[in-house]
């Protein structure tokens, strides 16, 4: 089991950050399943094809050989399966690919697949329902305690939906105001809450802008993403253990 769905605020940046922080001895890739459109081809300077559209249009979309043949290697060393950038095309491709591709990504033992599902705007998506673990990225409304509290009410509702389906969930809270992570954890009933600093410079570097790699690795954002990757990895090991597989 290896499929990790990342949904919510800043899901693309969070997905790339998790992949960048993932342990070097365990293969990892990022796949875009955001029906609102992909960003990775432009962010990470790779062609817009091949990608998920080519997988969906192939004669054998439900095979790992087809999927892997459309994965691209970026200059920063992260493997990506890109989605179309335009929303109408992306929505159609994600809907067409999901029934055949998601079961494969969930079943393979390697690589770990970090799948960017974008914002959840309604019921749980097929990506979330196939995932072995879900990361919900949530940005605090720093300027309004009332707006922040409302956001956490909705976050708690989503966490409950995932808990009812026994889907391991990690909440990545972006920003430390107005509420600290421990207070959020006591309100949102989920497996783990990881605090992610609001670090615009490092986030911009992850989004494909220029920056020093050494400085990025030492940034507060990357340190917290390394912690987040460790928590996710532990959740996957536990899922594999319950499923009778080795890590």
SULNOR-V917968 format. One record per residue. N is the residue number from 1. PSI is psi in whole degrees, 0 to 359 (* if undefined). BURIAL is # if it has 24 or more other ideal C-beta (glycine too) atoms within 12 Angstrom, else .. D_LAST is the distance of its C-alpha to the last C-alpha in Angstrom with 2 decimals. Layout:
[[N/PSI/BURIAL/D_LAST] [N/PSI/BURIAL/D_LAST]]
This chain:
[[1/132/#/9.01] [2/9/#/9.99] [3/118/#/13.59] [4/118/#/14.94] [5/132/#/18.69] [6/120/#/20.97] [7/163/#/24.41] [8/204/#/27.55] [9/141/#/29.61] [10/38/#/28.88] [11/326/#/25.84] [12/312/#/26.20] [13/318/#/26.56] [14/319/#/23.61] [15/312/#/21.39] [16/320/#/22.58] [17/319/#/22.25] [18/316/#/18.59] [19/319/#/17.96] [20/330/#/20.28] [21/356/#/18.55] [22/146/#/14.93] [23/133/./13.51] [24/337/./15.25] [25/3/./12.64] [26/114/./10.49] [27/145/./12.81] [28/149/#/14.19] [29/162/#/17.28] [30/132/#/19.74] [31/136/#/21.38] [32/123/#/24.62] [33/34/#/25.33] [34/112/#/28.15] [35/348/#/31.18] [36/352/#/33.45] [37/147/#/32.79] [38/158/#/30.55] [39/340/#/31.15] [40/327/#/28.74] [41/319/#/31.04] [42/318/./33.77] [43/314/#/31.75] [44/9/#/29.90] [45/54/./32.82] [46/160/#/31.49] [47/154/./33.47] [48/350/#/33.38] [49/149/./32.55] [50/165/#/30.59] [51/210/#/28.19] [52/328/#/27.41] [53/319/#/31.06] [54/324/#/30.95] [55/312/#/27.86] [56/327/#/29.71] [57/354/./32.86] [58/168/#/31.41] [59/344/./32.03] [60/67/./28.34] [61/339/#/26.55] [62/33/#/23.82] [63/145/./22.31] [64/328/#/19.69] [65/321/./22.36] [66/315/#/24.82] [67/310/#/22.60] [68/331/#/21.39] [69/346/./25.02] [70/9/#/26.11] [71/138/#/23.68] [72/147/#/25.61] [73/126/./24.84] [74/166/#/26.65] [75/332/./28.61] [76/1/#/26.30] [77/5/./23.36] [78/130/#/21.61] [79/137/#/21.15] [80/143/#/22.84] [81/105/#/23.82] [82/150/#/27.10] [83/162/#/29.11] [84/150/#/32.92] [85/332/#/34.59] [86/139/./37.27] [87/316/./36.57] [88/314/./38.33] [89/317/#/36.60] [90/317/#/33.16] [91/318/#/33.57] [92/318/./34.56] [93/315/#/31.78] [94/317/#/29.01] [95/322/./30.59] [96/324/#/30.92] [97/328/#/27.43] [98/312/#/25.45] [99/328/./25.87] [100/327/#/24.61] [101/317/#/22.28] [102/318/#/20.20] [103/326/#/18.87] [104/314/#/17.73] [105/329/#/16.01] [106/333/#/14.20] [107/332/./13.23] [108/149/#/12.02] [109/332/./8.50] [110/140/#/10.17] [111/168/#/12.00] [112/131/#/11.31] [113/116/#/14.67] [114/109/#/16.75] [115/120/#/19.65] [116/111/#/22.98] [117/1/#/24.73] [118/196/#/27.77] [119/143/#/29.74] [120/120/#/29.65] [121/14/./33.28] [122/222/./33.21] [123/164/./31.00] [124/135/#/27.24] [125/163/#/26.56] [126/324/#/24.66] [127/311/#/22.08] [128/319/#/21.48] [129/337/#/21.52] [130/349/#/18.85] [131/147/#/16.54] [132/340/#/13.25] [133/151/#/14.56] [134/134/#/18.02] [135/121/#/19.57] [136/111/#/23.30] [137/128/#/25.31] [138/120/#/28.66] [139/127/#/31.56] [140/148/#/34.04] [141/90/#/37.72] [142/331/./38.95] [143/353/./42.60] [144/114/./42.83] [145/324/./41.52] [146/316/./42.54] [147/321/./40.65] [148/317/#/37.55] [149/319/./37.83] [150/319/./38.21] [151/321/#/35.11] [152/332/#/33.10] [153/317/./34.64] [154/323/#/33.31] [155/317/#/29.89] [156/323/#/29.87] [157/316/./30.94] [158/317/#/28.05] [159/323/#/25.55] [160/318/./27.21] [161/319/#/26.88] [162/322/#/23.12] [163/322/./22.92] [164/328/./25.07] [165/8/./22.57] [166/38/./19.65] [167/116/#/18.03] [168/133/#/16.20] [169/137/#/18.55] [170/129/#/19.07] [171/126/#/22.67] [172/106/#/23.61] [173/119/#/27.28] [174/120/#/29.29] [175/148/#/32.28] [176/12/./33.32] [177/144/./36.60] [178/357/./38.08] [179/138/#/35.34] [180/161/./32.85] [181/322/#/29.14] [182/326/./29.47] [183/323/./32.30] [184/318/#/30.42] [185/325/./27.44] [186/338/./29.97] [187/320/#/31.43] [188/115/#/28.43] [189/92/./26.45] [190/174/#/22.85] [191/317/#/19.59] [192/148/#/20.21] [193/125/#/22.95] [194/129/#/22.73] [195/128/#/26.10] [196/119/#/26.58] [197/150/#/29.95] [198/96/#/32.48] [199/81/#/32.59] [200/321/./34.64] [201/309/./34.83] [202/323/#/31.10] [203/322/#/30.50] [204/323/./33.21] [205/317/#/31.65] [206/331/#/28.34] [207/15/#/30.63] [208/3/#/31.94] [209/163/./34.88] [210/146/./35.90] [211/160/./34.71] [212/127/./33.74] [213/321/./30.08] [214/316/./30.46] [215/323/./32.05] [216/315/#/29.37] [217/330/./26.57] [218/359/./28.72] [219/154/#/29.56] [220/324/#/28.86] [221/313/#/27.16] [222/326/#/24.57] [223/318/./23.95] [224/325/#/23.35] [225/327/#/21.13] [226/319/#/18.96] [227/316/#/18.79] [228/316/#/18.07] [229/322/#/15.18] [230/320/./13.69] [231/317/#/14.35] [232/315/#/12.83] [233/319/#/9.52] [234/321/./9.67] [235/318/#/10.77] [236/320/#/8.00] [237/322/#/5.48] [238/320/./8.55] [239/316/#/9.18] [240/321/./6.26] [241/315/./7.37] [242/331/./10.81] [243/356/./10.47] [244/14/./9.62] [245/162/./6.53] [246/154/./3.80] [247/*/./0.00]]
